[in-house]
Amino acid sequence: MTPEEAKSYIQSRGVFGSVLGLDTIGRLMQQLGHPERSIKCIHIAGTNGKGSTAHMISTVLTEAGYKTGLYTSPALISFNERICLNDEPIADGDLADMTEQVKAAADAIVADGAAEPTCFELETAIAFLYFREKQVDFAVIEVGLGGRLDATNIIPGPKCAVITKISKDHTQYLGDTLEKIAAEKAAIIKYGTGGVVMAPQSSEKVRDVIRKQAWHFGSRLYDGEQYKLEQISADLDGQTVISHSLVYHPLGQFKLGLLGRHQLENAGNALAALVAIMDQKYPLSFEAIRRGMAKVKLPGRFEILSKSPMVLIDGAHNLDGIQSFVQNLDDYFLKTKKPYKLNLYFGMLADKDVDGALKLLIPRAARVSTLTPDNERAVDAETMAEKIEKEYGQKVTAFDSPEAALDTLDSSDDVVNAFVGSLYMIGSVRQAFFENK
């Protein structure tokens, strides 16, 4: 199987949709000799901040000398980005080898009467197989959707389970209240879970759900509130922060490579997870933590592509994400001593809170354009433009491609060109930007 054939095969499984449940992934893992059981995992669920938290943990562990796997979703440009070893995407040759083995296993279980594995189930199997093949010390695993019935939850009790901030999203699958959603996500906590990181939450009822799950399985709880960071200074190259946790007192002030106040909470969650790992007798030096937190990068999340012209991209794809984006936009550009004007490019999926996002974004924008994210659930650019014009009385330009939108960047010194919305749009914009430089 060639790398192209491997990627084509994975994509072809999309016709089987998204199916929650562990039956098929369980049979697939059995056919492959249960690679998931040989891996020490750090499992991350939540509504927002999963990717940032996962990347921070992975980068620090790598800096500490551990061979570290990382499995996240979605990819911005290439599928390979989703499965990393020591923060490097899986090589095409390895991807082809792993996919060939997983395809053989999938064919075998289907012949034996099992359902066809979905795209995500195959991707998850490929990741676990690759991590076993490379004999990783740790694998940092981001949940795809929910937790309880997500394919990644086939792993035994992880060394650490991280529950990031819970908000309403995917309610048709996870429930219509924060407590129901929290219960689905907290189900990654099970027998054998060494530590549980509970991020700061907006609801005490959500905190109770997570606490009870941790206590039920005898897992030590690490409260993210105790690891919150304080921002000392910030610019477009990163931010200087400090932790007031006694554990991290020796760190003093240190650099965080990711931009935005929302990353302070994600970094606190990552630091709490690292304490949970250290408490289980896996050594980590403060110098490795310092290097890792400064080095970590996360493409597509409040990322500056260019300073002249000023071009910013952010895959804020739900209301919580948009709220964080707006706060960061104000902090870095709109409410500074020399404020910028906002040239906004927007695109979102129809099943997200489009109205809530527009309410925050449009009043801040001097100019508005729309794009269609590369996904069947997207609101097309023309429809979005008509909606904004009708509801906000603002002239909007709809573009049919990222390239066309990028041709209209404003190069004025006092303008920030910001692309925000679905990661399916942000990935296309990022790729087009660098291909045309």
N, C-alpha and C positions, 0 to 999 in steps of 0.2 A: 504494500500500500504506500503510495506517495503522500507527501504532506498535503497536496491539493486534494487528493482522493479522501484523505482523512477529514479535512475540513468540510468537504462536500457531503460526506456521510453524516457528520454531526449535524450539519444544517438541515439535512433532509429529514431528520427525526422531528423537526419542528411541526410536522403535520399531525403528530400525536398530542400536540398541545401541552398544557401545564397540568399535571396530575399530582395532587398531594397524596402522600401515603408512602409507607415503607416496604410494602410487599414486593414490588418489582425490584427496587434497589437492593433489598435483602437477598433476593434470589440471585441477582447479578453479582453481589459480593461473595456469596457462597460459591458460585461458579468460578470466581477468580481466586478462591482460597482466602477470602476475608482479609484483603490488604488493610482495611480500616482498623483492624484489631492490633496491628503491629506498630501503630503510629501514636505518639504522644501529641494530643491535640489541644489547641486553645480555640474554643468555639465561640463565635460572636453573633448575637442576635440583637434585634432592636429595629426601630423605624429609621432613625437618622444617625449618622456617625459611624456606622459599621466599617465602611471602607477605610476611613481615616484612621480609626483605632487599630484596625488590622494591619495597615501598613506601618504604623508607628511601632507596634509590637514586633513585627517581622524584622524591621530594620535594626532595632536595638538588639534582638537576639542574634542577628547576623553579625553585627559589630562585635558582639560578645564572643564570637567564634563558634556558635552553634550552626549546624547545617539546618536551614530553616525553609520549609515549604510554605507557600501562601496561595490560597484559593479564594478568589473574589469574583464578583460579577456586578454589572456587566463589563465587557471590555469596551474601551473607547474606540480603538481602531482595529487591532488584530486580536483574534481569539487567544493567541499565545500569551497575551498579557494576563489572562485570568489564572494561569497556573505558573507560579514562579518558584525558583530555587535560589535562595540567597538574593532575592529581589531581582533576579534575571528571568525573563520569560522563557518558558519551555522552548527548546530548540525544535525546529520543524521535524528533524529526524526522530527525536524522542516522541514527539506528538504522534507521528505516523506509527511508530512501533506500539505505543500504548493503545492507540485507537484500534489497531488491527487485533490486538488481544481482546479488547473490550467488545469489538464487533463479533468475534468468534463466540464469546461468552453470551452476548445478547442473542445471537442466532440459536445457541443451544437452549437457552431457557424458553425462548418463544416456541421452538420445536417441541418443548416439553409441556407446553400449554400456558406459559406465562404471557402476560400482556407485553406488547412492544414497549421497550424502555423509551421514555421521553428524552428530548434533547438534554435537559438538565441532568437527568439520571445518568446518561452516558458521560457527560462532562464530569460529573462528580466521581464516577467510577474511574475515569482516566486520571483524574487528579490523585485519588488514593493509590492507584496502581503505580503512578510515577513516583509518589513520595516513598512508597515501599521500595521501589527499585533503587532509588537514590539513598535509601537508609537515612532519612532525615532525623534529626534530633527532636525537632518540633514541627508541627504543621499548624499554621494559623488558618482557620476555616471560617469564612463568612457564610452565614445562612442565606439561602436564596429568597425564600418567602416564608414568613412566620417562624416556625421552629419545630413544633411537635411533629408535624407530618412532612417536614422538608427533607429531601433526600440526604442532606448532610447529617441529619440526626440519626443516621444508621451507626454512627460511631459509638463506642462505649463511653462511659463517663469521662469527660475531658479533664485534663490537668487544671484547666480554668475555663469557666463559662462567663462570658461578659454579656450583660444586658444593657445596651445603650438606651438612650431616651426613647420612651414609648409615646407615640401619637397616633392619630387615626389615619390609617392607610390600608388599602386592600380589605376593606370591611366586609366585602362579599365573601371572603375566604376566612377571615380571622375573627369576625364578630363586630358588633356595632357599638361596643363600649371599650374604654381604655382597659378596664379590668379583664375583659374577655381576650383582648389582643395581648395583654401582658401574660395571661395564662398560657396562650399559645407559644409565645416567645420564651417564657421561663421554662417550658418543657424540655429545653436542651440541658437543664439541670437534672441529673439522674444519679443513680448509685455509682459511686466511684469518682464523682466530680470533686476535685481537690479544693477548689476555691471558686467563689462566685463574686464577680464584680457587679455591683448595682449602681448604675449611673444615676446622677441627680435626676429626679422625676418631678413632673408637675402635679402629681396626685399622690396623696398618702395611701389611697386604696391600691394604686399600682405598686407602691413600695411594699405594701403588705402581701400582695400576691407573690412577689419575688422573694421576700423574706421567708414566707411559709414554705415555698418550694425548696429553698436552700436548707431550712431547718429540717424538713421532712426527710431529706436525703443525707443529712449529717454533714453538709458542706459548710466550710467556713465562709462567712460573708465579709466582703470588703466594700465598704460604703464609699462610692465615688465622691460624696460630699467632703470626705476627709482628705481628698487628694486634689482638690481644686487648685488651679494655678492663678497667680496674679500676674497681669501684664505690666511690665516695667516700661517698655518702649516698643514701638512697632514702626516699620516702614515697608516698602514694597519688596524688600529682600528677606523678610522674616520678622520675628518678634523675640524680644528678650523677656523671659518669664522667671517666676520663682514659685516653688512649692512651699507651703507652710506646714506640710506634714513632717512630723519628727523623723520619719524614716528617711526622707529626702533632704533633711537639713544640710547634710554635707555637700549636696549638689550646688547650693547657693543659686545665684542667677545663672540661667543657661539659655541657649538659643533654641528656638523652635522654628523649623524650616517652613512650616505651613502658615499661610496667612489667615487672619480672621479670628475674631473673638470666640466664635463657636468652636474653634479648634482647641481652646483652653480646656473645655470640658472633655473633649475627646482625648486630649493628651493626659488629663487627669485619670481618665478611665484606663488608658494604656499603662500609666505608672502604677495604678492599683493592681492591674493584671501582672505586671512584672514583680510586684511584691509577693503576690500569690505564688508565682513561680519560684522566687527565692525562698519563700517559706517552706517549699517542698524540696529544699536542699539542692537547687540548681543555681550555682553561683552566677552573679552578674556584677560587674564592676561599675562604679559610678561613672568612670570614664567612658565605658561602652554606652551607657545610657545617655551621657552627654553628647557623644558623637552621633548616636543614632537619632536622637531627637532633632539635632541640627541638620542632619543629612536627609531626612525623610522628605520625599516629594510625592505628590498625588495629582497627576495630570487631570485636568478637567474640573477641579474643585477650587474655585476662586484663584485661578491660575492666570498670571500675567504672561501673555504671549509676546508682547512687544511694548516697549515704552515710548517709541516714536514711530508710528502713531501709537497711542495708548490703547492696547487691545486686551480685554479681560474676558475669560470664559468661566462659566460656573454651571455645573449640572444640578442645580437646585430644582428638583422635579416634583416636590410636594410643598404644602404650605409652610411647614416648619423650615424646610430648606430655603424657601423664598424669604422668610422672615430673617434668617441668618444672613442671607445674601444682602438684603436691604440694609441691615445693621452694618455689615462690613463695607458696603458701598458708601454709606454715610461717613463711616470712620475714616476711610482711605481717600475718598474723592469728593463727596458732595457737601460735607459739613466741615471742611478744613479751612485753614486761614486763606488759602487761595482755591476756592471751590471749582470743580470741574462741571461741565455740562454733560448730561447723559445722552448718548446716542444708543438707544436700546434696540437689540435684536432678540426676538422672543419666539419660542415654539414649545408646545406642551402636548402631552397626551390627553385625550378626551376624558379618561377616567380619573384625572387628577382635579384638584380644586383650582380650575382656571380662573374663576371669578375672584377668589381670594388672592391669587397671585397678581392679577391685573390691578386690583384695588391698591396694592402696595407699590407696584411698579410704575404704572402709567403716570400718576401725578408727579413723579420724579423725572420723567423723561422729557427732553427737549425735542427729540425726534424718535419715531417708533417705526420699526420694520418687523415683519414676521417671516418665519421659515417653517417648513413642514418637517418635523422629525422623521427619520427613516424607520417608521414603525407603522403597522397596520392600524394601531389604535390612536394615531396622531390626529389632531385637529389640523386640517390643511391650511396653508398660509393665507389663502384668499378668504376662507371662512373666518379665520382669526382676525384678519384685518378689518373685515366688515363688522365684526362684533365690537372691536375697539372703537371704530369710527362712530358706530351707532350709539354706544353707551358712554363714550367719553368725548365725543365731538372732536377728536384729534385725527389729523390726516395720517394715514398709515400706508407704507409701501410693502407689498407682498413679493417675496423672492422665491423663485423656483429651484434655486440651488445655493449651496454655501458660497460657491465661487462668485456668483452674481452679487450676493450680499457683501462679500469681502471687497469687491470692486468699489463699494460706496463708503468705505471707511473714511471718517473725518480725521484729517491729520493735524488739526488745530491743537496748539499746546494746551488749551483749556478744555479739551473734550476727551471723555473716556468712552470708547466703543465697547459696549458690554453685550456679550451673547449669553443668555441665561435661559434655562429650561431643561427639557428632556436630555438625558445623556446621549440618546440616539442622535440628537441634533448636534450636541457639543462635540461628539467624536468626529462627525463629518466635517464640522467647521475647523477643528484642530488639524485634521489631516489635510484639508484643502489649504489652510494657512501655510503650513510648512512646505507643502509641495509646490506652492506658487511663490515662495520667497526667492 
